[in-house]
Amino acid sequence: MENVDFMTGQPESYGDYLCECLEGLAAVAGARGESARALRLAGAADHHRREAGRAWELDYSRWVDSWLAPLRQRVEKRIGESAWADGAKMSLAEAIEYARSENTKCRIP
């Protein structure tokens, strides 16, 4: 969370780093069984990365795929798509606030 706190005070050019922070927190949420939370955070990061016209580097893309693909397979398609879309609708500030929130009761069996 320290990285997110630091990056929120930085110029717009730090957006890629904020997206990486959100993706990292998404990976942690997924590992903790918080699938909906993970997909919301990943959806927000993906949206803002695309909006900025940025792409993942190949190695980073492989890392994201290593946790995102199994995560998507664990949840019902409709629920996963809804959580992703919810994240994509968040502003970067909203996504950061969501990432910082303690509300992690979004588990999907």
N, C-alpha and C positions, 0 to 999 in steps of 0.2 A: 504494500500500500504506500510505502514511502515514495516509490517511483511515481505513482499516480499523483500524490500530493505535490511533488516537485514539479512534474510536468504541467500541472494545471496552471501554473504561474508563468509558463514560458510562451514565446511567440507561436503563431500559427504553424510555423515550419516544424514544430515539434509534434504535429499531428500523427506522423508515422509512429513515433515512440509511444504516444498515448494509445494508439491502436495495438501496438505490441503489448503494452501493459494490460489492456483489456483482454487480448487473446491469451496472455499468460494466466490471468485470473479466471478466464473461461476454462482453461485446461485444468486448473486446480478445482474449480467447481465441479467439472465433469468427473474428476477422480474421486471427489467426495460424494458422488451420487446425486448431485444437484443438477440434473440434466437440463431442465428448463432454464435455470439461471445461466448455465454454461452456454446454451444456445442463444439466449438473449444477448449476452455479452459478446459472443462471437459474431452474431448478426449485426450488432452495432458497430463493431470494429470493421467488419467487411464492408458495410455500407459507407462508412466514413473514409475508408481506404480507397474504395472505388470512386467516391465523390471527388476525392482529391486527385484522381487519375493515377494512383499508385498501384504497383503490383508487388506481390511477394517475390523475394529472391528465391531461387530454386531450393536451397537447403532449408530455408525458413518455411516454404510451402510444404515440404516433406514433413517437417515437424508438426505443422498445423494439421495436415492430413492424418498423421499418426494417431492423434487423439480425437479429431473431429469425426472421421468416418465411423469408428466404432461407436461413438456417442450417438450419432444419427441412427445407427442400426438398433440401438437399445430402446429408442422411444417410438411410439406410434407415429406414423408419418404426419398425420394431421396435427398432432400436438407439437412435434418438432418444427414443422413449417410455421405454425402459429407463434411459437416462441422466437424463432428466427425473425419473423416479420415484426414482432413487437420490438425486438432489438434494433432492427433497421429503421424503425420509426423514431427512435430516440435521438435527440440532439447529442452532440459529444458531451456536453455538460450533464445531461440527464443520464447518459451511460456511465459517466464517472461517478455521479451520485449513487446510481444503482450499484455499481461495483463497490462503493464504500459502505453501502448500507449493511446492516446486520440481519436483514430479513432474508434468511437463506432457507426458508421453509417451502421450497419449490421442488421437492423431490418427486421424481417419477419412477415408479418401480420398474 
